[in-house]
């Protein structure tokens, strides 16, 4: 067996055993996780749901699904989220609220500046876990306007100052986006926020050994978007 075949065999064996036993995989907040996941809704369908949820949020017409204690109990045994959202830690950017989704819908990875490059195994491993073990078909890198981490990276680069603790390495990981955005006309902060998302999307689309092959065979889509704090709108950019 080739290495590629060995890498796929675990999921294929689990699916085959499940179907042979007459088991079905439900999808949604009441489904149980059972090892490598069956595929969830296709990425375009997930994007549609997220877009519609954000439109409700912008209009002030949210339905706030599945947010009571009773809604959490069926999920005690497992989860089947439909998307991975890699977002900023900023307190103003909670993905479940922006997209009007409920418990169990989104697998959220949050780090200041929605950093991908230089983020290390904890962020990248979380994304890979969402794909392999939870079966998500969509990964979204979500930036936002007025991002404090991006502002700090721009200021740090201009001032050439030292930042305490681990803040320095975090901000330095955004440095490539700051440098790349300088060549673009317009507002430096807005441009850097956008470039940072674009670079994160590119890095994930080419990330071995899990994300890149899944993208190449069409099982997973990686996209980018920026949330506008002033309007509430999430705008796709990559």
C-alpha angles and dihedrals in degrees: 000000000000123000090252091053091049090051092054099039097083094059093041092050092049092050092045093050091048094051092044089055091051094249123148129201113229116204125220140044096323098052122110123230112236109176120286105017133239111243116279129214113319116268095250090055091049091050090052092053092048092047092050091047092052090048089055090049093051091049093048089242100118120156093201094212125207103358103131126098088253090060092055097054098071088055095059091097099047149321139243107188117182099218145019112230116196102197143159121273089234110134090227095061111066106160097207090058097041091052096035093235131147139227112305096021102096133040101210126200112185128187130154109274092011085261120192105162109069092008092117134207097321096063097033092043091052090054091048090049090055091054101041104033102027100034099228116171098197132059117185125192103207121197126175141209121268091020110186094207091054091047089052091050092052093047093045091052092048096044097038089215130151120251123209128251118340093336089091096058090044093053092042089058087065092050095094090057091049091052094045093048093054091078093058123090119240135037113359096213095049091045093050092049089053095044091048090057093044091051092048091052091049092049092052095046088057098038114124145240101019114009101045096050091046090052092047094053092045097247094117134032122203116202138169133220141169124223116218109218093200097053104023091232123139109213122197114229108164 
